[in-house]
Amino acid sequence: MKGLTLGLAIAAAVILLVGGSLSIFFTIFWEKMDTSGARRIKEQFPTEQILRSESTANFFGLTSRGRGQLRGNGVLALTPNELWFSRFVKREDISIPLQSITSVKLVESHLGKRILGRALLYVEFQQEGKQDAIAWAVTSPTDWKLAIEQAAP
């Protein structure tokens, strides 16, 4: 019995140590991502042009590229002229002129991907004469939707 109690105590200590370490790791990672995203926005746009921004938006893909795309975090910014996204890992920039946006919605999933209990910001737009769409998980999707609708002509 004493060995079982000692084993449980050691297991609990290991779980707490690993869990605490992972928590610290993800906190530091998220803060660095947030800082990097804010820096990218400032490099791309003058502060006075930024209507809304999010330095940790989660990209769910472009409809035109199909289901095989990986999700990825990046920075999302709304200016008077465009909705701009830049992925962290791939360093891919996507610029959507506001005049090409045809609709903004909140959806539960995009390309078969979802986050349970969270709405995604879904933007439909025209690109080179073809309809396309893109979606992100953002902190306040309703506020983003309203901001884009107000900014778009």
C-alpha positions as CSV (number, residue, x, y, z in Angstrom):
1,M,0.0,0.0,0.0
2,K,2.8,2.4,0.9
3,G,4.5,1.7,-2.5
4,L,1.2,2.4,-4.3
5,T,0.8,5.7,-2.5
6,L,4.4,6.7,-3.3
7,G,3.9,5.8,-6.9
8,L,0.7,7.8,-7.1
9,A,2.5,10.8,-5.5
10,I,5.4,10.6,-8.0
11,A,2.9,10.3,-10.9
12,A,1.0,13.3,-9.7
13,A,4.2,15.3,-9.3
14,V,5.3,14.4,-12.9
15,I,1.9,15.3,-14.3
16,L,2.0,18.7,-12.5
17,L,5.6,19.3,-13.6
18,V,4.9,18.5,-17.3
19,G,1.6,20.3,-17.3
20,G,3.1,23.4,-15.7
21,S,6.0,23.3,-18.2
22,L,3.7,23.0,-21.1
23,S,1.6,25.9,-19.8
24,I,4.6,28.1,-19.5
25,F,5.8,27.1,-23.0
26,F,2.5,27.9,-24.6
27,T,2.2,31.2,-22.8
28,I,5.6,32.3,-24.0
29,F,4.9,31.0,-27.5
30,W,1.6,32.9,-27.7
31,E,3.2,36.1,-26.4
32,K,6.0,35.9,-29.0
33,M,3.4,35.2,-31.7
34,D,1.4,38.2,-30.6
35,T,4.5,40.5,-30.5
36,S,5.6,39.2,-33.9
37,G,2.1,39.8,-35.4
38,A,1.9,43.4,-34.0
39,R,5.4,44.1,-35.5
40,R,4.3,42.7,-38.9
41,I,1.2,44.9,-39.0
42,K,3.3,48.0,-38.2
43,E,5.8,47.1,-41.0
44,Q,3.0,46.8,-43.5
45,F,0.7,49.7,-42.6
46,P,0.9,53.1,-41.0
47,T,-0.9,53.0,-37.6
48,E,-3.5,55.5,-38.7
49,Q,-4.6,53.2,-41.5
50,I,-5.4,50.2,-39.3
51,L,-9.1,50.0,-38.6
52,R,-8.9,46.7,-36.8
53,S,-6.2,44.1,-36.3
54,E,-5.6,40.7,-34.7
55,S,-2.1,39.4,-34.3
56,T,-3.2,35.8,-33.6
57,A,-5.8,35.0,-36.2
58,N,-6.2,31.3,-37.1
59,F,-6.5,30.8,-40.9
60,F,-8.9,28.1,-42.1
61,G,-8.0,28.3,-45.8
62,L,-9.1,29.6,-49.2
63,T,-12.0,27.8,-50.8
64,S,-10.2,27.9,-54.2
65,R,-7.3,25.8,-52.8
66,G,-9.6,23.1,-51.5
67,R,-9.7,21.0,-48.3
68,G,-6.1,19.9,-48.2
69,Q,-4.8,23.2,-46.7
70,L,-3.4,23.3,-43.2
71,R,-4.8,25.7,-40.7
72,G,-2.2,28.3,-39.6
73,N,-1.9,31.3,-37.3
74,G,-1.0,34.7,-38.6
75,V,-1.9,38.4,-38.4
76,L,-5.1,39.9,-39.8
77,A,-5.6,43.6,-40.5
78,L,-8.4,45.7,-41.8
79,T,-7.6,49.0,-43.5
80,P,-9.8,51.5,-45.5
81,N,-8.7,49.7,-48.7
82,E,-8.0,46.0,-47.9
83,L,-8.3,43.0,-45.6
84,W,-4.8,41.7,-45.2
85,F,-3.6,38.4,-43.7
86,S,0.0,37.1,-43.3
87,R,0.7,33.6,-42.1
88,F,3.5,33.2,-39.6
89,V,5.1,29.9,-40.8
90,K,4.7,30.2,-44.5
91,R,5.1,33.9,-44.6
92,E,2.3,34.1,-47.1
93,D,0.4,37.3,-47.5
94,I,-3.2,37.5,-48.7
95,S,-4.6,40.8,-49.7
96,I,-8.3,41.2,-50.3
97,P,-9.3,44.6,-51.7
98,L,-12.5,45.8,-49.9
99,Q,-14.3,46.5,-53.1
100,S,-14.0,42.8,-54.1
101,I,-15.7,41.6,-50.9
102,T,-19.2,40.3,-51.7
103,S,-20.3,39.0,-48.3
104,V,-19.2,38.6,-44.7
105,K,-20.8,35.9,-42.5
106,L,-20.2,34.0,-39.4
107,V,-20.1,30.2,-40.0
108,E,-19.5,27.1,-37.9
109,S,-17.0,25.5,-40.2
110,H,-14.9,26.1,-43.4
111,L,-13.5,23.4,-45.7
112,G,-14.5,20.7,-43.1
113,K,-12.6,22.4,-40.3
114,R,-14.1,23.9,-37.1
115,I,-13.5,24.8,-33.5
116,L,-16.4,23.6,-31.5
117,G,-18.4,26.4,-30.0
118,R,-16.7,29.1,-31.9
119,A,-17.9,31.0,-34.9
120,L,-15.5,31.7,-37.8
121,L,-15.3,34.9,-39.7
122,Y,-16.1,34.0,-43.3
123,V,-15.4,36.4,-46.2
124,E,-16.6,35.9,-49.8
125,F,-14.9,37.9,-52.5
126,Q,-14.2,38.2,-56.2
127,Q,-10.6,37.4,-57.4
128,E,-9.7,37.5,-61.1
129,G,-13.3,37.3,-62.0
130,K,-14.0,34.2,-59.8
131,Q,-15.8,33.9,-56.5
132,D,-13.6,32.7,-53.6
133,A,-13.9,32.6,-49.8
134,I,-11.7,32.6,-46.8
135,A,-12.3,32.0,-43.1
136,W,-10.5,32.7,-39.8
137,A,-11.0,32.1,-36.1
138,V,-10.7,35.5,-34.5
139,T,-11.2,36.8,-31.0
140,S,-14.4,38.7,-31.7
141,P,-15.9,37.5,-35.0
142,T,-19.1,39.6,-34.7
143,D,-17.0,42.8,-34.2
144,W,-14.8,41.8,-37.2
145,K,-17.9,41.2,-39.4
146,L,-19.3,44.6,-38.5
147,A,-16.0,46.4,-39.0
148,I,-15.6,44.9,-42.5
149,E,-19.2,45.6,-43.5
150,Q,-18.7,49.3,-42.4
151,A,-15.4,49.7,-44.2
152,A,-16.4,47.9,-47.4
153,P,-17.9,50.1,-50.1
